[in-house]
Amino acid sequence: MPTVFLAPAPLNVTQFIPGGNTPANGAQLFSYVTHSSTKQNIYTTSTGAVAWANPLVLDSGGNIPGGGEIWIPQQLPARFILAPSNDTDPPGSPYWTRDDISGVNDAASLTSSEWIVFAGTPTGAGANSFTLAGDQTGIFTTGIRVKIIAGAQTLFGTVLTSVFAAVTTVTISVDTNVSIIGITSVSYSIHGTPNGAIPWATIRTTGIDFYSGVGISTTNASVTTGSLVVVSTSNFIGGLTASTATINSAFTAASSASFKGTLLGFYNVAVTTQANVGIAVSTSAPTSTAPFGYSSSAQALDIITKLNNVISALKQYGLSV
């Protein structure tokens, strides 16, 4: 039997039809895994021995039948939906919906862990996908991080797609490119998704991934032997473009890769060695082969300022510049 905790007062009191003082006669109280459409048991007493029917039908006064109580399983916060007596199952026109409802004094639900263990049981569907009962797309959203137990392995990844059709199929990018076919448990990050409150990017030992606003973009930069190699530039510091550029301690580049002006303030200045990253004030216009040729000290100062801005931006990603 599960360990259970008493539901907070708003669930164990008379329910009224919103907008007035009319008791919710015969209203249906549904309980689900929080943020999902998977039904979750709630219990009649502190023993956790007997579950309420789901939905729980209130009496004519809008109360739990027989003066009963609602008890919620430990560490399984629930979604509660109150719907009219004649509504469907699942409800189509509920009075209200409440998520993340835990029992009183359920300290385990107030965990400081960065992972929330999903209450359902995942089933491996492929090397990088699994299925879940019910519609879980509200939890496993594109971009959210997941922690997976598969056999003796603990694996981590990022959700690429989450689609509901009879079951929810979740496809992920596994950090270590190891099959998750033997998955037995999945947890999801408390830090939300790309549209959450925390700016989203995945910075790994092998690169930096960014959210493109539509789906997960390809890796924008990969790290090899301590150097950052730019392999895709559409989301990487705006004006930096290079096919095989390497950034390590200072700006170096292969195949005469170039920095182009939208961020740095100059156009098509070839950078072939570290020695070329300097400032030379001259009377000639900038060229594609010389260091930065500018005709005034003010222009030279301007480029120095913008280079410093680039260096500051790179240092935010832990680079030594």
C-alpha positions as CSV (number, residue, x, y, z in Angstrom):
1,M,0.0,0.0,0.0
2,P,1.3,3.5,-0.8
3,T,2.2,6.1,1.8
4,V,-0.4,8.8,1.6
5,F,-0.9,12.3,2.9
6,L,-4.1,14.3,3.5
7,A,-5.0,16.5,0.6
8,P,-5.0,20.3,1.3
9,A,-8.2,22.0,2.5
10,P,-9.6,23.2,-0.8
11,L,-10.2,19.6,-1.8
12,N,-11.6,18.4,1.4
13,V,-14.3,21.1,1.7
14,T,-17.6,21.9,0.0
15,Q,-17.2,22.5,-3.7
16,F,-19.3,25.3,-5.3
17,I,-20.2,26.0,-8.9
18,P,-17.9,28.9,-9.8
19,G,-19.4,32.3,-9.8
20,G,-21.9,31.8,-7.0
21,N,-22.9,30.0,-3.8
22,T,-24.5,26.9,-5.4
23,P,-23.1,23.6,-4.2
24,A,-21.7,21.5,-7.0
25,N,-24.4,18.8,-6.7
26,G,-23.1,15.5,-8.1
27,A,-20.0,17.1,-9.6
28,Q,-17.2,14.8,-10.7
29,L,-13.7,15.2,-9.2
30,F,-11.1,13.6,-11.5
31,S,-7.5,12.9,-10.4
32,Y,-4.6,12.5,-12.8
33,V,-0.8,12.5,-12.8
34,T,0.0,16.2,-12.7
35,H,0.2,17.9,-16.1
36,S,-1.1,14.8,-17.9
37,S,-4.2,12.9,-18.8
38,T,-3.1,9.7,-17.0
39,K,-5.5,8.9,-14.2
40,Q,-3.9,8.6,-10.7
41,N,-5.4,7.0,-7.6
42,I,-6.4,9.0,-4.6
43,Y,-7.3,7.2,-1.4
44,T,-10.1,7.2,1.2
45,T,-8.0,7.0,4.4
46,S,-4.5,7.4,5.8
47,T,-3.9,3.7,5.3
48,G,-3.8,4.0,1.5
49,A,-5.7,0.7,1.4
50,V,-8.8,1.8,-0.6
51,A,-8.8,4.1,-3.6
52,W,-11.7,6.4,-4.4
53,A,-13.6,5.9,-7.7
54,N,-12.1,8.1,-10.4
55,P,-14.0,10.3,-11.0
56,L,-15.1,10.8,-7.4
57,V,-18.8,11.9,-7.5
58,L,-19.7,14.5,-4.9
59,D,-23.0,14.4,-2.9
60,S,-25.9,16.8,-3.4
61,G,-24.2,19.3,-1.1
62,G,-21.0,19.4,-3.1
63,N,-19.1,17.4,-0.5
64,I,-17.1,14.1,-0.5
65,P,-19.6,11.3,0.2
66,G,-20.1,10.2,3.8
67,G,-17.9,13.1,5.1
68,G,-14.9,11.4,3.6
69,E,-11.4,12.7,2.9
70,I,-8.9,12.6,0.0
71,W,-5.4,11.3,0.6
72,I,-2.7,11.7,-2.0
73,P,0.2,9.2,-2.5
74,Q,3.6,10.4,-1.4
75,Q,5.8,12.1,-4.0
76,L,3.0,11.9,-6.6
77,P,1.6,15.4,-7.0
78,A,-1.7,15.2,-8.8
79,R,-3.9,17.1,-11.3
80,F,-7.5,17.6,-10.0
81,I,-10.3,18.6,-12.4
82,L,-13.8,19.4,-11.1
83,A,-16.5,18.9,-13.7
84,P,-20.3,19.1,-13.9
85,S,-22.3,15.9,-13.2
86,N,-23.2,15.5,-16.8
87,D,-19.7,16.1,-18.2
88,T,-17.7,13.4,-20.1
89,D,-14.8,11.2,-19.0
90,P,-12.3,12.8,-19.6
91,P,-14.1,16.1,-18.9
92,G,-14.7,18.4,-21.8
93,S,-16.1,21.4,-19.9
94,P,-14.7,21.4,-16.4
95,Y,-15.4,24.0,-13.7
96,W,-11.7,24.2,-12.9
97,T,-8.3,22.4,-13.2
98,R,-5.5,22.4,-10.6
99,D,-2.0,20.9,-11.1
100,D,0.9,20.1,-8.7
101,I,-1.3,19.3,-5.7
102,S,0.6,17.3,-3.1
103,G,-0.5,16.0,0.3
104,V,0.0,18.2,3.4
105,N,3.5,17.7,4.9
106,D,4.6,15.5,2.0
107,A,8.3,16.6,2.3
108,A,9.4,14.2,-0.5
109,S,7.4,16.2,-3.0
110,L,9.4,19.3,-2.0
111,T,12.6,17.7,-3.2
112,S,15.7,19.7,-3.9
113,S,16.6,17.3,-6.7
114,E,16.9,18.7,-10.2
115,W,15.0,15.7,-11.5
116,I,11.3,14.8,-11.2
117,V,10.6,11.0,-11.4
118,F,7.8,10.3,-13.9
119,A,5.1,8.3,-12.1
120,G,4.3,6.1,-15.1
121,T,6.3,3.2,-16.6
122,P,8.1,3.9,-19.9
123,T,8.4,1.2,-22.6
124,G,11.4,1.2,-25.0
125,A,10.4,1.7,-28.6
126,G,13.7,2.0,-30.2
127,A,17.4,3.0,-29.6
128,N,16.4,6.6,-28.8
129,S,12.6,6.5,-28.2
130,F,10.1,5.3,-25.6
131,T,6.4,5.3,-25.1
132,L,4.2,6.3,-22.2
133,A,0.5,5.7,-21.4
134,G,-1.8,8.6,-22.0
135,D,-1.0,12.1,-23.3
136,Q,2.3,13.1,-21.7
137,T,3.2,15.8,-24.3
138,G,2.7,18.5,-21.6
139,I,5.5,17.1,-19.6
140,F,7.9,15.8,-22.2
141,T,8.1,18.9,-24.3
142,T,10.6,19.6,-27.0
143,G,14.0,20.5,-25.5
144,I,13.4,19.3,-21.9
145,R,16.3,17.3,-20.4
146,V,15.6,13.7,-19.3
147,K,17.3,11.1,-17.1
148,I,16.8,7.5,-18.0
149,I,17.5,4.2,-16.2
150,A,18.1,1.4,-18.7
151,G,19.4,-1.8,-17.1
152,A,22.5,-0.9,-15.1
153,Q,23.0,2.4,-17.0
154,T,22.0,5.9,-16.1
155,L,21.7,7.9,-19.3
156,F,20.9,11.5,-20.1
157,G,19.4,13.2,-23.1
158,T,17.2,15.9,-24.7
159,V,13.7,15.5,-26.0
160,L,13.5,16.0,-29.8
161,T,9.8,15.2,-30.3
162,S,6.9,14.2,-28.2
163,V,3.7,12.9,-30.0
164,F,0.5,11.5,-28.7
165,A,-1.6,9.0,-30.7
166,A,-3.1,6.3,-28.4
167,V,0.2,6.5,-26.4
168,T,2.8,9.2,-26.2
169,T,6.0,8.5,-28.1
170,V,9.0,10.4,-27.0
171,T,12.2,10.6,-29.2
172,I,15.4,11.9,-27.6
173,S,18.9,12.7,-28.4
174,V,21.0,10.6,-26.1
175,D,24.2,12.4,-24.9
176,T,26.3,9.3,-25.1
177,N,24.7,7.8,-28.2
178,V,23.8,4.6,-26.2
179,S,20.5,2.7,-26.9
180,I,17.7,3.2,-24.3
181,I,15.7,0.1,-25.5
182,G,15.9,-1.3,-21.9
183,I,14.4,1.7,-20.3
184,T,12.7,1.1,-16.9
185,S,12.4,4.6,-15.5
186,V,12.5,8.2,-16.8
187,S,12.8,11.5,-15.0
188,Y,12.5,15.0,-16.4
189,S,14.3,18.2,-15.5
190,I,12.7,20.8,-13.1
191,H,14.4,23.5,-15.2
192,G,11.6,23.6,-17.8
193,T,12.0,23.9,-21.6
194,P,13.1,26.4,-24.2
195,N,10.0,28.4,-23.6
196,G,10.4,28.4,-19.8
197,A,11.7,31.0,-17.4
198,I,15.4,30.0,-17.8
199,P,17.2,30.8,-21.1
200,W,17.8,27.5,-22.8
201,A,21.0,26.0,-24.3
202,T,22.7,22.8,-23.8
203,I,26.5,23.2,-23.2
204,R,28.2,19.8,-23.2
205,T,31.7,18.6,-23.0
206,T,31.5,18.0,-26.8
207,G,29.8,21.1,-27.9
208,I,27.1,23.7,-27.6
209,D,23.5,23.2,-28.8
210,F,20.9,25.9,-29.1
211,Y,17.1,26.0,-29.4
212,S,16.1,27.4,-32.7
213,G,12.5,28.2,-31.8
214,V,11.1,25.4,-33.9
215,G,13.0,22.4,-32.7
216,I,16.5,21.3,-31.6
217,S,19.1,22.7,-33.9
218,T,22.2,20.8,-34.9
219,T,25.3,21.3,-32.8
220,N,26.5,24.8,-33.4
221,A,30.0,24.2,-32.1
222,S,32.0,21.1,-31.2
223,V,34.9,20.8,-28.9
224,T,38.0,18.8,-29.8
225,T,41.2,18.7,-27.8
226,G,40.4,21.8,-25.9
227,S,39.5,24.0,-28.9
228,L,36.1,25.2,-30.0
229,V,35.5,24.4,-33.7
230,V,32.7,26.2,-35.3
231,V,30.7,23.8,-37.4
232,S,27.4,25.8,-37.8
233,T,27.2,29.5,-37.4
234,S,23.6,30.5,-37.8
235,N,23.1,30.9,-34.1
236,F,26.7,31.4,-32.9
237,I,27.6,35.0,-32.0
238,G,25.8,36.5,-35.0
239,G,28.6,37.8,-37.2
240,L,31.2,35.1,-36.8
241,T,31.3,32.9,-40.0
242,A,33.9,30.2,-40.6
243,S,33.8,26.7,-42.1
244,T,36.6,25.3,-40.0
245,A,37.5,28.1,-37.7
246,T,39.1,27.3,-34.3
247,I,38.9,29.5,-31.3
248,N,41.4,28.7,-28.6
249,S,43.1,31.3,-26.4
250,A,43.0,33.7,-29.3
251,F,41.5,33.8,-32.7
252,T,43.0,31.4,-35.2
253,A,41.6,29.9,-38.3
254,A,42.1,27.3,-41.0
255,S,41.6,27.8,-44.8
256,S,41.7,31.6,-44.5
257,A,38.3,31.6,-42.7
258,S,37.0,35.1,-42.2
259,F,35.2,37.2,-39.6
260,K,32.5,39.2,-41.3
261,G,31.3,42.5,-40.1
262,T,27.9,42.5,-38.5
263,L,29.4,42.1,-35.0
264,L,33.0,43.1,-35.4
265,G,32.4,46.2,-37.5
266,F,34.6,45.2,-40.5
267,Y,34.3,43.1,-43.6
268,N,36.2,40.1,-44.9
269,V,39.4,40.5,-43.0
270,A,41.3,37.2,-43.4
271,V,42.7,35.8,-40.2
272,T,45.3,33.1,-40.9
273,T,47.5,33.3,-37.8
274,Q,47.3,34.7,-34.3
275,A,49.8,37.4,-35.4
276,N,47.2,38.8,-37.8
277,V,44.9,39.6,-35.0
278,G,46.1,43.1,-34.4
279,I,45.3,46.7,-35.1
280,A,47.1,48.6,-37.9
281,V,46.1,52.2,-38.6
282,S,46.7,53.2,-42.2
283,T,45.4,55.5,-44.9
284,S,44.2,52.6,-47.1
285,A,40.8,51.0,-47.0
286,P,40.4,47.6,-45.3
287,T,41.5,44.7,-47.5
288,S,40.9,41.0,-47.5
289,T,44.5,40.0,-46.8
290,A,46.0,42.6,-44.5
291,P,45.3,43.1,-40.8
292,F,42.7,45.7,-39.9
293,G,43.4,48.7,-42.0
294,Y,41.6,51.8,-40.8
295,S,42.2,55.5,-41.7
296,S,41.8,57.0,-38.2
297,S,42.5,56.3,-34.6
298,A,38.8,56.6,-33.8
299,Q,38.1,53.7,-36.2
300,A,40.8,51.7,-34.7
301,L,39.4,52.3,-31.2
302,D,36.0,51.3,-32.4
303,I,37.2,47.9,-33.6
304,I,39.1,47.3,-30.4
305,T,35.9,48.0,-28.4
306,K,34.0,45.5,-30.6
307,L,36.7,42.9,-30.3
308,N,36.5,43.2,-26.5
309,N,32.7,42.6,-26.7
310,V,33.3,39.4,-28.7
311,I,35.9,38.2,-26.2
312,S,33.5,38.9,-23.3
313,A,30.8,36.9,-25.1
314,L,33.2,34.0,-25.7
315,K,34.3,34.0,-22.0
316,Q,30.6,33.4,-21.0
317,Y,31.0,30.0,-22.6
318,G,34.1,29.2,-20.5
319,L,36.6,29.8,-23.3
320,S,40.1,31.1,-22.4
321,V,40.6,34.1,-24.7
